[in-house]
Amino acid sequence: MRMGTKVFLIIVALLGLIQTVWFAALVYPIPNFTRYILPFREVAIIGYIGLGFAILSALVFLGILLIAIFRRRTTNKLSFQTNKGQLNIDKQAVAKTIKHTVATEYPVRDVDVNVQLAKNKQAAISEVTAYVTDPNDMVDTSAAIKKSVQRQLKEALGIPAKKVTVNLHLASENKRVARVI
């Protein structure tokens, strides 16, 4: 998550938490606010409904705050300093490299690769989805693809693989149909 987005979410969450306290003060008796709120508190059920909404609002904004603070920072490119200058590796280039490697080395088709680049640790999280024509050795093929992707990321691109997930499906499960014009 980008730093600007994170700061924005933190500000929105803090404003939401302040709004929740204010809203709870409207429906629950607090000495300083009681004289202003008394005309609205004639019906008892309104207080319980308002308190329920305040609790719900607090939980939502607390969730937003936790997501903003604890979500991993990802980026679309990694930057490395080399002796010849700065090297930028794009996320799509990494995905295309992995896709090409898997498609050429293994008996799979319709390879789809999703890559997330962790900015702080300069590592990659990769998910490979492909369709296999031979269902007999799916486990071995999956393990080989995983090792190949880890090796490709480490040796060729210089990025350690934090996590690699391989999802293989039977070719008969592929719902793509050729379109004839």
C-alpha positions as CSV (number, residue, x, y, z in Angstrom):
1,M,0.0,0.0,0.0
2,R,1.4,3.4,-0.9
3,M,2.3,5.8,1.9
4,G,-0.2,8.5,0.7
5,T,-3.1,6.0,0.7
6,K,-2.0,4.8,4.2
7,V,-2.0,8.3,5.6
8,F,-5.3,9.1,4.0
9,L,-6.9,6.0,5.5
10,I,-5.5,6.7,8.9
11,I,-6.9,10.3,8.9
12,V,-10.3,9.0,7.7
13,A,-10.3,6.3,10.4
14,L,-9.3,8.8,13.2
15,L,-12.1,11.2,12.1
16,G,-14.5,8.3,12.0
17,L,-13.5,7.3,15.6
18,I,-14.0,10.9,16.7
19,Q,-17.4,10.9,15.0
20,T,-18.3,7.7,16.8
21,V,-17.5,9.2,20.2
22,W,-19.5,12.3,19.3
23,F,-22.4,10.2,18.1
24,A,-22.3,8.1,21.3
25,A,-22.3,11.3,23.4
26,L,-25.5,12.4,21.6
27,V,-27.4,9.2,22.6
28,Y,-25.8,8.3,25.9
29,P,-26.0,10.8,28.9
30,I,-22.7,12.7,29.4
31,P,-23.0,15.6,31.9
32,N,-21.8,18.3,29.6
33,F,-24.0,17.3,26.6
34,T,-27.1,16.3,28.6
35,R,-28.8,19.7,28.5
36,Y,-28.4,19.9,24.7
37,I,-29.5,16.4,24.0
38,L,-32.5,16.1,26.4
39,P,-35.1,17.2,23.8
40,F,-34.1,14.3,21.5
41,R,-34.1,11.7,24.2
42,E,-37.8,11.5,25.0
43,V,-38.2,8.0,23.4
44,A,-36.0,5.4,25.1
45,I,-35.6,3.1,22.1
46,I,-33.8,5.9,20.2
47,G,-31.0,5.8,22.7
48,Y,-30.5,2.1,22.2
49,I,-30.6,2.4,18.4
50,G,-28.1,5.2,18.4
51,L,-25.8,3.3,20.7
52,G,-26.0,0.3,18.4
53,F,-25.1,2.5,15.4
54,A,-22.2,4.0,17.3
55,I,-20.8,0.6,18.1
56,L,-21.2,-0.5,14.5
57,S,-19.5,2.6,13.2
58,A,-16.7,2.2,15.7
59,L,-16.0,-1.4,14.5
60,V,-16.0,-0.3,10.9
61,F,-13.6,2.5,11.4
62,L,-11.4,0.4,13.7
63,G,-11.2,-2.1,10.9
64,I,-10.2,0.5,8.4
65,L,-7.5,1.8,10.8
66,L,-6.1,-1.7,11.3
67,I,-6.0,-2.3,7.6
68,A,-4.2,1.0,7.0
69,I,-1.6,0.2,9.7
70,F,-0.9,-3.5,9.1
71,R,-1.3,-4.0,5.4
72,R,1.9,-5.0,3.5
73,R,3.4,-2.4,1.3
74,T,3.5,-3.5,-2.3
75,T,4.7,-1.7,-5.3
76,N,4.6,-2.0,-9.1
77,K,8.4,-1.8,-9.5
78,L,11.5,-2.5,-7.5
79,S,14.5,-0.2,-7.6
80,F,18.1,-1.4,-7.2
81,Q,21.3,0.6,-7.1
82,T,24.0,-0.8,-9.3
83,N,27.5,0.4,-10.1
84,K,26.1,1.7,-13.4
85,G,23.1,3.5,-12.0
86,Q,19.6,2.6,-10.8
87,L,17.8,-0.5,-12.1
88,N,14.0,-0.6,-12.0
89,I,12.3,-4.0,-12.4
90,D,8.6,-3.8,-13.3
91,K,6.0,-6.1,-11.9
92,Q,4.6,-7.0,-15.3
93,A,8.1,-7.8,-16.6
94,V,8.6,-10.2,-13.7
95,A,5.2,-11.8,-14.4
96,K,5.9,-12.1,-18.1
97,T,9.3,-13.7,-17.4
98,I,7.8,-16.3,-15.1
99,K,4.9,-17.0,-17.5
100,H,7.4,-17.6,-20.4
101,T,9.6,-19.9,-18.3
102,V,6.6,-22.0,-17.1
103,A,5.0,-22.2,-20.5
104,T,8.2,-23.4,-22.3
105,E,9.6,-25.8,-19.6
106,Y,6.4,-27.7,-18.6
107,P,3.5,-29.4,-20.3
108,V,1.0,-26.7,-19.4
109,R,-1.1,-24.2,-21.3
110,D,-3.0,-21.0,-20.5
111,V,-0.5,-19.9,-17.9
112,D,-1.6,-16.9,-15.7
113,V,0.9,-15.3,-13.3
114,N,0.1,-12.8,-10.6
115,V,3.1,-11.2,-8.9
116,Q,3.2,-8.9,-5.8
117,L,6.4,-7.1,-5.1
118,A,7.0,-6.3,-1.4
119,K,8.7,-2.9,-1.3
120,N,10.5,-2.9,2.0
121,K,12.0,-6.4,1.8
122,Q,12.5,-6.4,-2.0
123,A,10.9,-9.8,-2.3
124,A,8.2,-11.3,-4.6
125,I,5.0,-13.2,-3.9
126,S,3.9,-15.2,-6.9
127,E,0.8,-17.1,-7.8
128,V,0.9,-19.3,-11.0
129,T,-2.3,-20.7,-12.4
130,A,-2.1,-23.1,-15.4
131,Y,-3.9,-25.9,-17.1
132,V,-2.3,-29.3,-17.3
133,T,-2.9,-31.8,-20.1
134,D,-1.6,-34.9,-18.2
135,P,-3.4,-35.4,-14.8
136,N,-1.2,-38.2,-13.7
137,D,1.8,-36.1,-12.4
138,M,0.1,-32.9,-11.3
139,V,1.9,-33.0,-7.9
140,D,5.3,-33.4,-9.4
141,T,4.7,-30.8,-12.0
142,S,3.4,-28.4,-9.4
143,A,6.5,-28.9,-7.2
144,A,8.8,-28.5,-10.3
145,I,7.1,-25.3,-11.3
146,K,7.4,-23.9,-7.8
147,K,11.1,-24.6,-7.7
148,S,11.6,-23.2,-11.2
149,V,9.8,-20.0,-10.3
150,Q,11.8,-19.6,-7.1
151,R,15.0,-20.2,-9.1
152,Q,14.0,-17.7,-11.8
153,L,13.2,-15.0,-9.3
154,K,16.4,-15.5,-7.3
155,E,19.0,-16.1,-10.1
156,A,17.7,-14.2,-13.1
157,L,16.1,-11.2,-11.4
158,G,17.8,-11.1,-8.1
159,I,14.6,-11.1,-6.1
160,P,14.0,-13.6,-3.3
161,A,10.7,-15.5,-3.5
162,K,8.9,-15.0,-0.3
163,K,6.0,-17.2,-1.3
164,V,5.1,-19.1,-4.5
165,T,1.7,-20.7,-5.0
166,V,1.0,-23.0,-7.9
167,N,-2.6,-23.8,-8.9
168,L,-2.9,-26.5,-11.6
169,H,-6.2,-27.4,-13.2
170,L,-7.1,-30.1,-15.7
171,A,-7.3,-29.0,-19.3
172,S,-10.9,-30.3,-19.4
173,E,-11.8,-27.7,-16.7
174,N,-10.7,-24.8,-19.0
175,K,-13.9,-23.1,-20.1
176,R,-12.3,-21.0,-22.8
177,V,-14.0,-21.6,-26.2
178,A,-12.6,-20.6,-29.5
179,R,-14.6,-17.8,-31.1
180,V,-15.2,-18.2,-34.8
181,I,-15.9,-15.1,-36.9
